C-alpha cells in the first residue's frame, strides 16, 4: 500500500536507482534491527543499541586515525567493545535479575559516556583508509552495493540462527513462555544472555557501517536508530507470526520505514515530519497488535 501511494505520487520513487538508494539507506538499520530482533524474541528489550552503535562507530574511527591500526583490527576491536556492553547487560539481567528495560536503559548512557571519554565529545573528522570506505560506497561487480550485501548477509545469518538452530529455537521458546521453557530443560538465562550479546553485536556492526557512510565518527550518530529499530521490530511482529519477533518480519518493518523516509523526501516533506510519521506508525502497529491480543506487555 505504501509503495503504491508513493509510486503514484512520484514517478522517481519506482526507479531502479531510487530502489537501490532505499536499500543502501536502510542497510545500517537492517543490521541493528536484526540483532535487536533476537533480544525481543527472547523476551528482552535492548534500549542501548543506539549508544552502542555510536560507541563502536567512534571507536573504529579513532583506532584508525589516532592509533593507526589496520582497518580489519580496528573493526574487530570496535565490535568487541560493543559486544562487551551486551555482555554486561546480560549479566545484569541474568545474575542481578534487573529487568532488561532498566539494565539496557542504564547501559546506554554508560556507553555514551565511554564514547565521550574516548573522543572528548568531538567528532573524528579525518580521511580513513580507502578500504574502509568500501563498506559504504563499494560495489560488487560494479553493480551490487556493498552495504546492501553486508546487510543481507547479516540478516541471513540471524535468520538461520533463530529459525534453523537449536539455540535459536531455545531463544524463541524462552521468549514465548519463560517458565515452560525452564521446565522443559532450557537454560533460559543462557538464552537471554546470548540474545542481549547478539543485539549489542548487531548494533556494533551497524555503528561501524554508519561511520563508513558518514565519513566521520560522531558520538551521537547512532542514537536515532533505537526508535527506528524498535519500530521495525514491532511492525514485523504484526507481519509473519503475529505477536512474535522474527527476522523476516523485522526486515519488512525496515523496508516500510525506508520507503516512508524516502517517499517523504521525494515529496519535499519537512525532515521533522519523518519522525512524526515514524511515531504514528509505531503507535498504530503496537496498538493493532495489542487489540488483537498478539502482543502483551503485562
C-alpha positions in Angstrom: 0.0 0.0 0.0 2.8 2.5 1.0 4.7 1.5 -2.1 1.7 2.2 -4.4 0.9 5.5 -2.8 4.4 6.9 -3.2 4.7 5.3 -6.7 1.6 7.3 -7.8 2.8 10.5 -6.0 6.3 10.4 -7.5 7.5 8.7 -10.7 11.0 8.8 -9.4 10.1 6.5 -6.5 9.9 3.4 -8.6 13.1 3.9 -10.5 15.8 1.3 -10.1 18.3 3.9 -8.9 15.9 5.0 -6.2 15.1 1.5 -5.1 18.8 0.8 -4.8 19.2 4.1 -2.8 16.5 3.0 -0.4 18.2 -0.3 0.2 21.5 1.4 0.8 19.9 3.9 3.2 18.3 1.1 5.3 21.3 -1.2 5.4 22.5 0.1 8.8 19.0 -0.1 10.3 18.7 -3.6 8.9 21.8 -4.8 10.7 21.0 -3.1 14.0 17.3 -4.2 13.9 18.2 -7.8 13.2 20.3 -8.0 16.3 17.5 -6.3 18.4 15.1 -8.8 17.0 16.9 -11.7 18.7 16.7 -9.9 22.0 13.0 -9.2 21.7 12.4 -12.8 20.5 14.0 -13.9 23.8 11.5 -11.8 25.8 14.0 -9.0 26.5 14.4 -5.4 25.3 17.7 -3.6 24.5 17.4 0.1 24.8 21.1 0.7 24.4 21.5 -0.3 20.7 21.7 3.4 19.6 24.5 4.3 22.0 26.4 1.0 21.4 26.3 1.8 17.7 27.7 5.3 18.4 30.4 3.9 20.6 31.6 1.3 18.1 31.4 3.9 15.3 33.6 6.4 17.1 36.0 3.8 18.4 36.6 2.3 14.9 37.3 5.8 13.6 39.7 6.7 16.5 41.6 3.4 16.2 42.2 4.0 12.5 43.0 7.7 12.7 44.7 8.1 16.1 46.1 4.7 16.7 46.8 3.9 13.1 45.6 0.4 13.4 44.8 -1.7 10.2 41.2 -1.5 9.1 40.4 -5.1 10.0 41.9 -4.9 13.5 40.1 -1.6 14.2 36.8 -3.1 13.1 37.3 -6.2 15.2 38.2 -4.2 18.4 35.2 -1.9 17.9 32.8 -4.9 17.5 34.3 -6.4 20.6 33.9 -3.2 22.6 30.2 -3.0 21.6 29.7 -6.7 22.4 31.1 -6.2 25.9 28.3 -3.8 26.6 25.9 -6.6 25.7 27.7 -9.0 28.0 27.4 -6.6 30.9 23.7 -6.0 30.1 23.2 -9.8 30.0 24.9 -10.2 33.4 22.7 -7.5 35.0 19.6 -9.2 33.7 20.5 -12.9 34.4 22.6 -12.5 37.6 21.2 -9.5 39.3 17.7 -10.0 37.9 17.4 -6.5 36.8 14.7 -6.1 34.1 16.2 -5.7 30.7 14.4 -2.4 30.1 16.2 -0.9 33.1 19.5 -2.6 32.6 19.9 -1.6 29.0 18.4 1.8 29.6 21.3 2.3 32.1 23.9 0.8 29.9 23.0 3.2 27.1 24.3 6.3 28.9 27.3 4.4 30.2 28.2 3.5 26.6 27.7 7.1 25.6 29.9 8.3 28.5 32.6 5.9 27.4 32.2 7.4 23.9 32.7 11.0 25.1 35.6 9.9 27.3 37.3 8.4 24.3 36.9 11.3 21.9 36.5 14.2 24.3 33.0 14.8 22.9 34.3 15.8 19.5 33.6 14.1 16.2 36.5 12.5 14.5 37.0 14.2 11.1 39.7 12.7 9.0 40.5 10.7 5.9 40.0 7.0 6.7 41.9 4.3 4.8 40.3 3.8 1.4 39.4 0.2 2.1 37.2 1.3 5.0 35.0 3.4 2.6 34.3 0.3 0.6 31.9 -0.7 3.4 29.7 2.2 2.5 30.4 3.0 -1.2 31.8 -0.1 -2.7 30.1 -2.2 -5.4 30.5 -5.9 -6.2 30.9 -6.3 -9.9 30.2 -2.6 -10.3 26.5 -3.3 -9.6 25.6 -4.6 -6.2 26.3 -2.0 -3.4 28.5 -3.5 -0.6 26.3 -2.1 2.3 23.3 -4.0 0.9 25.3 -7.2 0.6 26.6 -6.8 4.1 23.1 -6.2 5.5 21.7 -9.2 3.6 24.4 -11.5 4.9 23.9 -10.3 8.5 20.1 -10.7 8.1 20.5 -14.2 6.6 22.9 -15.2 9.4 20.4 -14.1 12.1 17.5 -15.8 10.3 19.4 -19.1 10.2 20.4 -18.7 13.8 16.8 -18.0 15.0 15.0 -20.4 12.8 17.4 -23.3 11.9 19.5 -23.9 15.1 18.8 -25.4 18.4 20.0 -22.3 20.2 17.6 -20.1 18.1 14.6 -22.4 18.9 15.6 -22.2 22.6 15.7 -18.4 22.5 12.3 -18.2 20.9 10.9 -20.7 23.4 12.3 -18.6 26.2 10.6 -15.5 24.9 7.3 -17.3 24.3 7.0 -18.7 27.8 9.8 -18.4 30.2 8.5 -20.9 32.8 7.6 -23.5 30.3 11.0 -23.2 28.7 12.7 -23.6 32.0 10.6 -26.7 32.9 11.5 -28.2 29.5 15.2 -28.1 30.4 16.2 -25.0 28.5 18.8 -22.8 30.2 16.8 -19.7 29.9 19.4 -17.4 31.5 21.9 -18.6 28.9 19.4 -17.8 26.1 18.7 -14.3 27.4 22.4 -13.6 27.9 23.2 -14.7 24.3 20.3 -12.7 22.9 21.4 -9.5 24.5 25.0 -10.1 23.4 23.8 -10.7 19.8 21.8 -7.5 20.0 24.9 -5.5 21.0 26.9 -7.3 18.3 24.4 -6.2 15.6 24.4 -2.6 17.0 28.2 -2.5 16.9 28.3 -3.7 13.3 25.7 -1.2 12.3 27.7 1.6 14.0 30.8 0.7 12.0 28.8 0.8 8.8 27.3 4.2 9.8 30.8 5.7 10.3 31.9 4.4 6.9 28.8 6.0 5.4 29.2 9.4 7.2 32.9 9.5 6.7 33.3 10.7 10.3 33.0 9.3 13.8 30.2 11.1 15.6 29.4 10.4 19.3 25.6 10.7 18.9 25.2 9.3 15.4 23.7 6.0 16.5 21.0 7.3 18.9 18.2 7.8 16.3 18.5 4.1 15.4 16.9 3.0 18.7 13.5 4.4 17.8 13.7 3.1 14.2 14.8 -0.4 15.3 12.1 -0.7 17.8 9.5 0.5 15.2 10.8 -2.0 12.7 10.7 -4.9 15.2 7.1 -4.0 16.3 6.0 -3.7 12.7 7.5 -7.0 12.0 5.6 -8.6 14.9 2.4 -7.9 13.0 3.6 -9.5 9.8 4.6 -13.2 9.6 4.0 -14.6 13.0 1.7 -12.2 14.9 3.0 -11.4 18.4 6.4 -12.9 17.7 9.6 -11.1 16.8 11.0 -12.6 13.6 14.0 -11.6 11.5 11.9 -11.7 8.3 9.2 -9.6 9.9 11.7 -7.1 11.1 13.1 -6.9 7.5 9.6 -6.0 6.3 9.4 -3.3 9.0 12.8 -1.9 8.0 11.7 -1.7 4.3 8.5 0.1 5.3 10.5 2.7 7.3 12.9 3.1 4.4 10.0 3.7 1.9 8.3 6.2 4.2 11.5 8.2 4.7 12.4 8.1 1.0 8.9 8.8 -0.2 8.5 11.8 2.1 11.9 13.2 1.0 10.9 12.9 -2.7 7.6 14.7 -1.9 9.6 17.5 -0.2 8.1 16.9 3.2 10.0 18.7 6.1 12.5 16.5 7.9 10.7 16.6 11.2 7.6 15.1 9.6 9.5 11.8 9.2 10.0 11.5 12.9 6.3 12.2 13.5 5.3 9.6 10.9 7.6 7.0 12.5 6.0 7.7 15.9 2.5 7.4 14.5 3.3 4.2 12.6 4.8 2.6 15.7 1.8 3.5 17.8 -0.5 2.2 15.2 1.4 -1.1 14.8 1.6 -1.8 18.5 -2.0 -0.7 19.2 -3.3 -3.0 16.5 -1.2 -6.0 17.8 -2.3 -5.3 21.4 -6.0 -5.0 20.4 -5.7 -8.3 18.6 -4.1 -9.9 21.6 -0.9 -10.6 19.6 1.4 -8.6 21.9 1.1 -8.4 25.7 3.2 -6.2 27.9 1.7 -7.3 31.2 
